[in-house]
Amino acid sequence: MVNRKELDPEGSPEAAYGARLRRLREDRGWGQEDLAGIMEYSSQHISAVETARKPPTLRFSRTADRAFGIAETADTFERQYREIKHGSLLEGFPEYVGYEGRAVEIRQFEIGIIPGLLQTPEYARVLADSAVRRGAITPEQADERVSLVAERQAALVRPRPPIVFVTMDESCIRRPVGGRSVMDAQLARLVEFAELPNTLLQVAPYEIGERRTLNLPVNVLTLSDRSVIAYAESQAQGHLDRENASVTPMLTAYHQLQAEALSQAVSVAMIEQLRKGTP
């Protein structure tokens, strides 16, 4: 304890992470060597993260969650890591991404743009660069957003992939993004997605009018314990919801929307027509 360094949790997000790591360790009566043995890291590595000399990684954070028995809680080190890495994202979204990577069922509804899970790198880059030109984010944050798209898509090809339901407003496929070649490759990606054995792609056409049950982008996840959480966002904020009283109606609205949307076969046919340049 002689060389114990005082920590300032307010100094930076990394400092807050390190201070929390030390607090949880000491609450359990563990020294750095004890935690290092449990996590299979060196004590020097533990010390460096605690004092913010080394940034946490996703692997480190997940290992820490298991070590402290908080992997399935709302306040994980993984969530904290994602907030550090993706600080430009809306509140709640980094935490949502952590759950998304472990979900057994994913349901998404999007308006205006292709959902991130289905975006090509080129499409994602056009959107990120556009935000940079508007002054909404920095070039570094744009790179982080594009990297996050790729990270999220890895969930679709893990050994036991989730069932993924995607319902898109027709505006998603008709809104041109990045020019003809970018858009054609993106539409081709949608067709490939629809061919996967664990996916269902549907377009909610303009014609359903007032029968469209959702007016904001919505993400609903079913976890391995069959609990359901939802994430919804507006232009300025996002909200992660775990309360059955509000999540259940959102899931019901999603099912009602699916009933009004085009079948996958008709949706794919509409996308193929757009690729050919026909209305």
Secondary structure, DSSP 8 states (H G I E B T S, - for coil): -TT-----TTS-HHHHHHHHHHHHHHHTT--HHHHHHHHTS-HHHHHHHHTTSS---HHHHHHHHHHHT-TTSSS-HHHHHHHHHTTTS-TTHHHHHHHHTT-SEEEEEESSS--GGG--HHHHHHHHHHHHHTTSS-HHHHHHHHHHHHHHHGGGGSSS--EEEEEEEHHHHHS--S-HHHHHHHHHHHHHHHTSTTEEEEEE-GGGGGG---SS-EEEEE-TTS-EEEEEE-SS-EEEE--HHHHHHHHHHHHHHHHHS--HHHHHHHHHHHHTT--
